[in-house]
């Protein structure tokens, strides 16, 4: 496996790979890899001849009061893990390599952003879309891998790929869970012992909501009430949001057909956990 820090070197390598007619899978990350990222790598390894993982903590997607500087980083460990999972290249530029001064063009995401987590993070998805556009142009992948744990990000990226007609397939990878159903997340370590025991209730509650819809329930209020009551019966954590939307549009379900998502965020003392479940009707 080779680490690449410079865009010129990346371009040379990609141009050689393209000449050889090999397919490229891209796994974009901000590093500090966990099992969720490794699952993305596994899928990419299976589907493509060449696998590129990017590790770049993207300042554009952090708000002024967010933790860009404090965001956890561990390049040495990440490189080892990426190599173990079979990545061919890790593209890890520094900020000045990716952004030379003030940008003259930025991307503004106009749909799917004023709901769920995007509601409290104005501009976040503009930063995500901008960095991904650059990565798509540089790496020229046929397939790009994203975890469904951040279903809103996947929805926004689908919009980006469709609107800009990138010749790229977005591959959503199912959330990796602990045995008791809790979605794996770097934030789980911030849960107290008691909260860790309670946290799987989030997934259980989403499953209940899904079952209700599958049984034919169509009243949003009734479905949300059941999910909320299940969460509050199992934990003192505060529900930040609980929404049911058409997916990937993230609008109210109209005809109850196609893909539906139930998504929630719950605040524990030191950790805010998000989770979701999707179903096809
Ligand atoms: O999900 C992430 O880690 C980031 O939002 C991404 C897709 C790598 C863009 O910086």
Boltz pocket constraint, residues with backbone or C-beta under 6 A from the ligand:
constraints:
  - pocket:
      binder: B
      contacts: [[A, 28], [A, 29], [A, 30], [A, 54], [A, 56], [A, 58], [A, 61], [A, 127], [A, 128], [A, 131], [A, 132], [A, 150], [A, 153]]
      max_distance: 6.0
